[in-house]
Amino acid sequence: MAFVTSFRKQAVIAAAVALWIPAVAFGVNVLWKYSTTPGRPAAPPPNWPRNLPIEQPKGRAALVMFVHPQCPCSRASLGELALIMAHANRQLEADVFFYLPPGEASAWARTDLWTTAREIPGVHVFEDRGAKVAQSFGAFTSGQTLLYNRDGHLLFKGGITAFRGHSGDNAGRIAILALLQHETPRTSIVPVVTPVLGCSLRGEE
């Protein structure tokens, strides 16, 4: 009787393991797909657009980033931006625009991501009510980053994280720092393009 009971327990455990392994594999696959599926890429103008609330910096390159204030993935993008600014040696001026729906008060955009961006030396933070500035730059995804040189020509468009919501070495950061040093990035095509791994900037795409 004891033998039969033990056998049944082992059979139950084996069945549970047999079900658990595919479930884990499925979950890992879903997470991987989520982490590596890019958002809608930007279609920015090749030259610095006119009629903006900010002016093109004089004598320095300009980086522009667009962020949805409630996108958790963008925390990693801001962390990568901090690294870029720390290595830019004052060759770069950066502006971060936080999406603000037309009918919302400013407090809607003032999340902890806003605070994080403001604390990065050399970064200016703005509200983008109705995504008007994002539309001028053709941006659709939170974390979208653009780099224009001192003459206003587009050098880079894309994201600066390797995975959604994960910091670490990535092609975007490496390319931007190389371009600031007037070096040739891994691709000779300019503007350099990398995928943007973040939430929809306006929440409807």
Protein Blocks (a to p, Z undefined) as FASTA:
>chain_A
ZZmmmmmmmmmmmmmmmmmmmmmmmmmmmmmmmmmmccddddddfbdcehiabdcdehia
cddddddfklmklmmmmmmmmmmmmmnnopaccdddddddfkbcfklmmcfklmmmmmpg
hiacdddehhlmmmmnopabghiacdddfkopafbgcdfbfbghiacddfklmmmmmmmn
opacfblcdcdddddddddfklpZZ
